[in-house]
Amino acid sequence: MKKVNNESFNKKNLIIMISFGFAVALAFIGFIILSVNEPKPEWGEYWYVRPLIITPIMGAFGGASCYMINTFSIKNSFIKLLLILSSILVFVFFIWIGTVLGLDGTLWN
């Protein structure tokens, strides 16, 4: 069996990034949901539950992806900058997909 190098993988930092992604996505979708004054009756009484579940979960996946992308130890500063920028884009992509999936059929129509 191949031994995993534990120096580059830190569970505590992974959990922090997952929590950060979850919190950012929850705040984002909460802001969107609170901006709705009069929801349409065809959405149902509890239309807001789905986006409040799906979007933060996708944000947590985005946070985990950011952590995994940034675990590479690269000495070249330009490539490291590209990795940081790509991890931000991946995080925004996960938030966007979570928002689309969560609000599908209600605000995303």
N, C-alpha and C positions, 0 to 999 in steps of 0.2 A: 504494500500500500504506500501511497505517496503521502508524506507528511505535509500538512498545510502550514504555511508561514503565518504565524499569529502576529507578527510585528506590524503587518499592513492592515490586518482586519481587527477592528476594535468594536465589540458588540455594543458598548456604551455609546460610542459615537453614532453607530448605526441606529440605535433606538432614539437618540436625540434628533437625527435627521428625519426619521419616520414621524416622530412627534411634531417636528417643525412643519413638515409637509401636510400633515393632518390638520394642524391648527390654522395654517395659512388658507387651506382649501375650505375649512369650516367657516372662517371669517369671511372669505370671499362669497361663498354661496349664501351665508347668512345675510350679508349686505344686500344681495340680489333679492332674496326672498322677502326681506323686510321692506323693500322698495315697492312691493305689490300692495296697493291699497284695496282694490276690489278684485279678487280672483273670479274667474269665470265659473259659473255653476257646473259646467260639464267637466271641469277638472276634478271634482270631488271635494269632499270636506277636508281630507288629509293629503292634499296634493303636494305639500311641502316635505313630507317624510322621505320620499324617494331621493330628492336631491340632497337632503341632509345626511343620507347614508352613503350614497354612491360617490359624491364629489370628495368628501374627506378621505374615503378609502383610496380613491385614485391619487389624491394628494400624498398619501402615505407611500404609495408605490413610487410616485415621482421623487419623494425624498430619499427612498431607498436606492433608486436609480442614480440620483446625484451622488450619493455616498459611494456607490460601487464605481462610478466613473472616476471619481476623485481619489480612489485608493491607489491608483498607479503612481509609482514613484518615478517621476520624470525629472531629469536635471535641466533640460532645455526649457527656458522660461517661456518661449513662444508657444511651444507645444502644450505646456502646462496652462497657459492662458486659453488656448483653443479647447482644452478639456474642460476648463471652468465654464467657458461660454457655451459649450455643447451641453453641459449638465444643466445649465439654466434653461436652455431651449427644451431639453427633455422634460424638465419640471413643468414648464409652462404648457407643453404639449399634454402632459398627464392631467393638469388642472383643466385644460380646455376640453379634453375628451370626457372627463368626469362631469363637467358642467353640461355638455351636450347630452350625455346619457341620462343625467339626473333630471334635466329640465325637458326632455323629449316628451312631447304631447301636452306641455303646459306653456311655459314661456318660450320654449324653443320650437316654434312652429312657423 
